[in-house]
Amino acid sequence: MKNASLWAAGAVLAAAAVRYRAWPQKDPISGGDIPESYMIPGSNRIDYQGRRDCAAFSSAYVLRHLGMEADGSELYKSYPRKLLDGTVDPKGILVLFRQLGYEASFYQGDAETLKRQIGRGVPVILFIKTIPNKRHLHFVPVVGYDRENFYLAESLEHKANDDGPNHNRKLPIAELESIWRTNLLYRQSYIVVHAQDRSD
């Protein structure tokens, strides 16, 4: 009887996890040659976050790129699906953009598919570790690349190491590979927000 109760409880938890969480899908993007380098045009304000609000700051950056003024601190106050510790999982970001009338997708890919998504002209929200071999996870917009680096709009001030009109962090592609292995379920994942506003 005890085993049956444990099994039933496990089944309920598994079903809740499937419903509550977002799972990345294999990125279907394909196409011809990828340019050697690309930087999303335009400038954008980069704000620095507090402790656990990288989802809101990343989202605010993308919203500003799409023409909607947004502040990460203000956005965080009413951010959907915050967890008990104040963090947000990928599904929270998807919910936010859908509430605002945008289509958003959660993908798993590699450096090549990431470059193709950046080439569409909208910052891609990357899901990475802040430090290799640690569990601290972080969302950050990526806005460009070249042969050796990706360029990020980093909301963690201590990670800023570059100065561009729409980025402040240069991340070597080799280093990205080590911090992109977040966990078994979310490794090498990112969120793509499509520029077409569905409310028009």
C-alpha positions in Angstrom: 0.0 0.0 0.0 2.8 2.4 0.9 4.6 1.8 -2.4 1.3 2.4 -4.3 0.9 5.8 -2.5 4.5 6.7 -3.2 4.0 5.8 -6.9 0.8 7.8 -7.1 2.4 10.8 -5.5 5.3 10.6 -7.9 3.0 10.4 -10.8 1.1 13.5 -9.7 4.4 15.4 -9.2 5.6 14.3 -12.7 2.4 15.4 -14.3 2.6 18.7 -12.5 6.2 19.2 -13.7 5.2 18.6 -17.3 2.4 21.1 -17.1 4.2 23.7 -15.1 7.6 23.7 -16.7 8.6 24.6 -20.3 10.9 22.1 -22.1 13.1 23.3 -24.9 12.4 22.0 -28.4 15.1 21.3 -30.9 15.6 24.5 -32.9 14.1 24.0 -36.3 15.9 27.0 -37.9 17.9 26.2 -41.0 19.1 28.0 -44.1 22.1 28.8 -46.2 25.4 30.2 -45.2 25.8 32.0 -41.9 27.7 35.3 -42.1 31.1 35.3 -40.4 29.9 38.1 -38.1 26.7 39.9 -37.3 25.6 42.5 -34.8 21.9 43.4 -34.3 21.7 47.0 -35.4 20.7 49.9 -33.1 21.5 50.9 -29.6 19.8 49.9 -26.4 20.1 50.8 -22.7 21.8 48.2 -20.5 20.6 48.2 -16.9 22.2 46.3 -14.0 20.0 43.9 -12.0 19.6 43.1 -8.4 19.9 39.6 -7.0 17.5 37.3 -8.9 15.8 39.4 -11.5 17.8 38.5 -14.7 14.6 37.2 -16.4 13.0 40.6 -16.0 16.1 42.6 -17.1 16.6 40.3 -20.2 13.0 40.7 -21.1 13.1 44.5 -20.6 16.1 44.7 -23.0 14.3 42.7 -25.7 11.1 44.7 -25.2 13.1 48.0 -25.7 14.6 46.6 -28.8 11.0 45.8 -30.1 10.0 49.4 -29.4 8.3 49.1 -26.0 9.9 51.1 -23.1 10.5 48.7 -20.2 12.5 48.8 -17.0 13.7 45.5 -15.5 13.1 46.5 -11.9 9.5 47.6 -12.6 8.9 44.5 -14.8 10.1 42.2 -12.1 7.5 43.4 -9.6 4.7 41.9 -11.5 6.6 39.2 -13.5 4.6 36.0 -14.0 5.4 32.7 -12.5 8.1 33.7 -10.0 9.3 30.8 -8.0 9.4 30.9 -4.2 13.1 32.0 -4.2 12.3 34.9 -6.5 13.8 33.4 -9.6 11.9 32.7 -12.8 12.1 29.6 -15.0 12.0 29.7 -18.8 8.2 29.3 -18.9 7.8 32.6 -17.0 9.6 34.4 -19.8 7.4 32.7 -22.4 4.3 33.6 -20.5 5.3 37.3 -20.2 5.9 37.7 -23.9 2.7 35.9 -24.8 0.8 38.2 -22.3 2.2 41.2 -24.2 1.1 39.8 -27.6 4.4 38.3 -28.8 5.2 34.8 -29.9 8.1 33.3 -28.0 9.8 29.9 -28.4 12.1 28.0 -26.1 14.7 26.1 -28.1 17.7 23.9 -27.6 20.5 24.3 -30.2 24.1 24.9 -30.7 26.4 27.8 -31.7 25.3 27.6 -35.3 21.5 27.7 -34.6 22.1 30.5 -32.1 23.9 32.5 -34.8 21.0 32.0 -37.2 18.5 33.2 -34.6 20.6 36.3 -33.9 20.7 36.9 -37.6 16.9 37.4 -37.6 17.5 40.7 -35.9 16.0 40.3 -32.4 18.1 39.7 -29.3 18.0 36.0 -28.2 17.7 35.3 -24.4 20.4 32.8 -23.6 20.1 30.5 -20.5 23.6 30.0 -19.0 25.5 29.4 -15.8 27.1 32.4 -14.2 30.2 30.3 -13.3 31.2 27.0 -14.9 30.6 24.0 -12.6 28.2 25.9 -10.3 24.4 25.8 -10.3 23.8 29.5 -10.5 21.7 30.0 -13.7 21.2 33.3 -15.6 19.3 34.7 -18.5 21.1 37.2 -20.7 20.4 38.7 -24.2 22.9 37.9 -27.0 23.0 40.5 -29.7 25.8 39.5 -32.0 28.7 37.3 -32.8 31.9 37.0 -34.8 34.3 34.1 -35.5 35.6 34.0 -31.9 32.9 35.6 -29.7 29.3 36.2 -28.8 28.3 39.7 -27.7 25.9 40.0 -24.8 23.8 42.7 -23.1 24.8 41.6 -19.6 22.8 42.7 -16.6 25.4 41.5 -14.1 27.7 44.4 -13.7 30.8 42.3 -12.6 30.5 40.3 -15.9 30.7 43.4 -18.2 34.0 43.5 -20.1 33.3 45.3 -23.3 31.6 48.6 -24.5 29.3 48.6 -27.5 26.2 50.5 -28.5 24.0 47.5 -27.6 26.3 45.1 -25.7 28.7 45.2 -22.7 30.1 41.7 -22.6 32.3 39.7 -25.0 32.1 36.0 -24.5 34.5 33.6 -26.3 32.6 30.9 -28.1 34.8 28.3 -26.3 33.8 29.7 -22.9 30.1 29.8 -23.9 30.2 26.0 -24.4 31.3 25.5 -20.7 28.6 27.7 -19.2 25.8 26.7 -21.6 25.5 23.2 -20.1 23.1 24.4 -17.5 21.5 21.0 -16.6 20.3 17.9 -18.4 16.9 19.3 -19.2 17.9 22.9 -20.2 21.4 22.6 -21.6 22.2 24.8 -24.6 18.9 26.5 -24.5 17.6 29.9 -25.4 14.4 31.9 -25.9 13.5 33.5 -29.2 11.0 36.3 -29.3 9.5 36.9 -32.7 9.5 40.5 -33.8 5.9 40.4 -35.2 3.5 41.7 -32.6 0.4 39.5 -32.7 -1.8 42.2 -31.3 -1.6 44.3 -34.5 
